[in-house]
Amino acid sequence: MDLYFVLSALFCFVISLIFTKFMIKKMVNYKYGYDLHKADKIKVAEMGGLSPVVVSSVAMLFFNPALSLSIFLPGFVGVIDDISRLNSKEKIVLTFLIGFPVAFFLKLGFLSSILLILGIFVSSNLTNMLAGFNGLEIGMGILLCLFMAAVCLMNGDIFGFKVLILFSAAYLGLLYYNRYPAKVFPGDTGTLPIGAFLATIAVWRGFIPELFILMIPYMVDALLKQFTAGVTKKDSVFTPTQLKNGKLYVEGGYLSLPRMILMKKAMEEYKIVLVLWTIEAFFGILSILYTKYFGFNIF
């Protein structure tokens, strides 16, 4: 591993860290939310995802501009949603359209382009939906990228490995402030690009089965929401997570992966996040085992 790459990853992390701190100071009195899982309703800055999106988008320009688009465009949709609250249909249309310019600039064939468009649409929405706890979505997103990076490395794809590590480094700068107790929320600005970027790498570099395995926890979460409420209508049957004696628990309402776990056992917020990170790590290991014993590059 060359020194230039290591310094580049460190640079992405440090700049993202600095930019995120700047965003917290600017957004805490302009664009903020309240941490509902704390006894005291703390005001927390939002749209912190803008930091890693900008940093990683710029970094990807040195590799392939199409990769920058796969981060910038969903990030832009996220900004619009965080500011103006897109309805479900508007978000579906916009996230579906993201894949077209990315596929065009990657110069993919017809089948690969279709897979990329659908992959970006599905994956970006999945990484946006499994959320709601300090550090959850960003931590899981970093795990997704690190395991996919390992898959690339095992298959000799050094290019894929490098861009995934740089992307992870930028998001690690956000996680530092988003971890429990969070000082900033990522917003859709930060969550949509995770799935979009991973789908782009998976389709372009030929690791779709591995991505499918990595996304299983997200798919379980989405299916639970769909069958118990409807993904786009879950807010209409929303029952807030309750806090008692420092522990979170759920009574009634729609199901999701974290809510199902909390229905079985009440626990502190950071513990439910660790449980979900562990679940993702398990499927990450499965993706590595798959690529080692069964995997092959499909394109």
C-alpha positions in Angstrom: 0.0 0.0 0.0 1.7 3.2 -1.1 2.3 6.2 1.1 0.4 8.6 -1.2 -2.8 6.5 -0.8 -2.5 6.4 3.0 -2.0 10.1 3.2 -5.0 10.6 0.9 -7.2 8.6 3.2 -5.9 10.5 6.2 -6.5 13.8 4.4 -10.1 12.8 3.6 -10.7 11.9 7.2 -9.2 15.1 8.6 -10.9 17.5 6.2 -14.2 15.7 6.8 -13.7 16.0 10.5 -12.9 19.8 10.3 -15.8 20.4 7.8 -18.2 18.5 10.0 -17.3 20.6 13.1 -17.8 23.7 11.0 -21.2 22.4 9.9 -22.3 21.8 13.5 -21.5 25.4 14.4 -23.4 26.8 11.4 -26.4 24.4 11.4 -27.2 24.1 15.1 -29.2 27.3 15.0 -30.4 27.1 11.4 -31.1 23.5 10.5 -31.5 21.3 13.5 -33.6 18.6 15.0 -34.2 17.2 18.5 -32.7 13.9 19.8 -35.8 12.1 20.7 -33.9 9.2 22.4 -32.6 11.4 25.2 -34.3 12.4 28.5 -33.5 16.0 27.7 -34.6 16.9 24.2 -31.3 18.2 22.9 -31.0 20.4 19.9 -28.8 18.7 17.3 -27.4 20.1 14.0 -28.7 18.4 10.9 -27.3 17.8 7.3 -23.9 16.8 8.7 -23.7 14.4 5.7 -22.8 17.3 3.5 -19.3 17.1 4.8 -18.3 13.6 3.7 -20.3 14.0 0.5 -18.3 17.1 -0.6 -15.0 15.6 0.5 -15.5 12.2 -1.1 -17.0 13.7 -4.3 -13.9 15.8 -4.8 -11.6 12.9 -4.0 -13.4 10.7 -6.6 -12.6 13.3 -9.3 -9.0 12.0 -9.2 -10.3 8.5 -10.1 -13.4 8.7 -12.2 -15.8 11.7 -12.5 -18.7 9.2 -12.7 -18.0 8.1 -9.1 -18.2 11.8 -8.0 -21.7 11.9 -9.7 -22.8 8.7 -7.8 -22.1 10.6 -4.5 -22.9 14.2 -5.4 -26.3 13.5 -7.1 -27.9 11.5 -4.2 -26.3 14.0 -1.8 -28.0 16.8 -3.7 -31.4 15.0 -3.6 -30.8 14.6 0.2 -30.1 18.3 0.6 -33.4 19.1 -1.2 -35.2 16.5 1.0 -33.6 17.8 4.3 -34.6 21.4 3.5 -38.0 21.0 1.8 -39.2 17.5 2.8 -39.9 15.7 -0.5 -42.9 13.4 -0.5 -42.4 9.7 -1.2 -43.2 9.9 -4.9 -40.8 12.8 -5.5 -38.0 11.0 -3.7 -38.7 7.8 -5.6 -38.5 9.6 -9.0 -35.3 11.6 -8.1 -33.4 8.6 -6.7 -34.4 6.6 -9.8 -33.1 9.2 -12.2 -29.6 9.4 -10.5 -28.4 6.2 -12.2 -28.8 7.4 -15.7 -26.0 10.0 -15.8 -23.7 7.7 -13.8 -24.3 4.8 -16.2 -23.7 7.1 -19.2 -20.4 8.5 -17.9 -19.2 5.0 -16.9 -20.0 3.9 -20.5 -21.7 0.7 -19.4 -23.5 -1.7 -21.6 -27.3 -1.9 -21.7 -27.7 -4.7 -19.1 -25.1 -3.2 -16.8 -26.8 0.3 -17.1 -30.2 -1.2 -16.2 -28.7 -3.0 -13.2 -26.9 0.2 -12.1 -30.0 2.4 -12.3 -32.0 -0.1 -10.3 -29.1 -0.7 -7.9 -28.6 3.0 -7.1 -32.4 3.4 -6.7 -32.9 0.5 -4.4 -29.6 0.7 -2.4 -29.7 4.5 -1.8 -33.3 4.2 -0.4 -32.4 1.2 1.8 -29.4 2.9 3.4 -31.6 5.9 4.0 -34.4 3.9 5.7 -32.5 2.0 8.4 -31.8 4.9 10.6 -32.9 6.8 13.7 -30.2 6.1 16.3 -26.9 7.9 17.1 -24.2 6.6 14.8 -26.4 3.8 13.3 -26.6 4.6 9.6 -23.1 6.1 9.3 -21.5 3.3 11.2 -23.3 0.6 9.2 -22.5 2.5 6.0 -18.8 2.5 6.9 -19.0 -1.3 7.6 -20.6 -1.8 4.3 -17.8 0.0 2.5 -15.0 -1.7 4.4 -16.3 -5.2 3.7 -16.9 -4.3 0.1 -13.3 -3.0 0.0 -12.1 -6.3 1.4 -14.1 -8.1 -1.3 -12.4 -5.9 -4.0 -8.9 -6.6 -2.5 -9.5 -10.3 -2.4 -10.4 -10.2 -6.1 -7.4 -8.1 -7.0 -9.4 -5.0 -7.6 -7.0 -2.4 -6.2 -9.0 0.5 -7.8 -12.2 -0.5 -6.1 -10.4 -1.1 -2.8 -8.9 2.4 -2.9 -12.0 4.4 -3.7 -14.0 2.5 -1.0 -11.4 3.2 1.6 -11.3 6.9 0.7 -15.1 7.1 0.8 -15.1 5.3 4.2 -12.4 7.7 5.5 -14.6 10.7 4.7 -17.6 9.2 6.4 -15.4 8.3 9.4 -14.9 12.1 10.0 -18.7 12.4 10.3 -19.1 9.4 12.5 -16.8 11.0 15.1 -19.4 13.6 15.7 -22.5 11.4 14.9 -21.6 8.6 17.3 -23.4 8.5 20.7 -24.2 11.0 22.0 -24.6 12.7 18.6 -23.6 16.3 18.0 -24.9 16.2 14.4 -27.3 14.1 12.3 -26.4 13.1 8.8 -29.7 13.7 7.2 -30.7 12.2 3.9 -27.8 14.2 2.6 -25.5 11.7 4.2 -27.4 8.5 4.0 -28.6 8.4 0.3 -25.0 8.5 -1.2 -23.9 5.5 0.8 -26.1 3.1 -1.0 -25.7 4.8 -4.4 -21.9 4.7 -4.2 -21.9 1.1 -3.2 -24.3 0.1 -5.9 -22.1 1.9 -8.5 -19.0 0.0 -7.3 -20.8 -3.3 -7.1 -22.2 -3.1 -10.7 -19.2 -1.5 -12.3 -16.6 -3.8 -10.7 -18.8 -6.9 -10.8 -19.6 -7.7 -7.2 -23.4 -7.7 -7.2 -23.9 -10.9 -5.2 -21.6 -9.6 -2.4 -23.5 -6.3 -2.3 -26.8 -8.3 -2.1 -25.4 -10.2 1.0 -24.3 -7.0 2.6 -27.7 -5.4 2.1 -29.7 -8.2 3.7 -30.2 -6.4 7.1 -31.4 -3.4 5.2 -33.8 -5.5 3.1 -35.1 -7.2 6.3 -35.8 -3.8 7.8 -37.6 -2.6 4.6 -39.7 -5.7 4.4 -40.7 -5.4 8.1 -41.8 -1.8 7.5 -43.7 -2.8 4.3 -45.6 -5.7 5.8 -46.5 -3.9 9.0 -47.2 -0.4 7.7 -46.1 0.3 4.1 -42.7 1.8 3.6 -44.0 5.1 2.4 -46.9 5.3 5.0 -45.1 4.2 8.2 -45.3 7.6 9.7 -49.1 7.4 9.8 -48.8 4.5 12.2 -45.8 5.8 14.0 -45.4 4.9 17.7 -42.3 6.6 19.2 -39.6 4.6 20.8 -40.0 5.1 24.5 -37.2 5.9 27.0 -37.4 4.6 30.6 -34.5 4.4 33.1 -32.0 5.1 30.3 -33.2 2.3 28.1 -35.2 2.3 24.9 -38.2 0.1 24.3 -41.1 -0.2 21.9 -44.7 -1.0 22.4 -46.9 -1.4 19.4 -46.7 0.5 16.1 -45.0 -0.6 12.9 -42.0 -3.0 12.8 -38.5 -2.4 11.7 -35.3 -4.2 12.4 -34.2 -2.1 15.4 -37.8 -1.8 16.7 -38.2 -5.6 16.6 -35.1 -6.0 18.6 -36.2 -3.4 21.1 -39.6 -5.1 21.5 -37.7 -8.3 22.6 -35.3 -6.5 24.9 -35.1 -2.9 26.1 -31.5 -1.5 26.0 -29.5 1.7 25.9 -29.3 3.5 22.6 -25.6 2.8 22.0 -26.2 -0.9 22.7 -28.9 -1.2 20.0 -26.5 0.5 17.6 -23.8 -2.0 18.5 -26.2 -4.9 18.0 -27.1 -3.7 14.5 -23.4 -3.0 13.7 -22.7 -6.6 14.8 -25.5 -7.9 12.5 -24.0 -6.0 9.6 -20.5 -7.3 10.4 -21.9 -10.9 10.4 -23.3 -10.4 6.8 -20.0 -8.7 5.9 -18.1 -11.9 6.9 -20.6 -13.9 4.8 -19.9 -11.7 1.8 -16.2 -12.4 2.3 -16.7 -16.1 2.6 -18.9 -16.0 -0.5 -16.3 -14.2 -2.6 -13.5 -16.6 -1.3 -15.3 -19.8 -2.0 -18.0 -19.2 -4.5 -17.6 -15.7 -5.9 -16.7 -14.7 -9.4 -16.6 -11.4 -11.3 -19.9 -11.4 -13.3 -18.9 -8.6 -15.7 
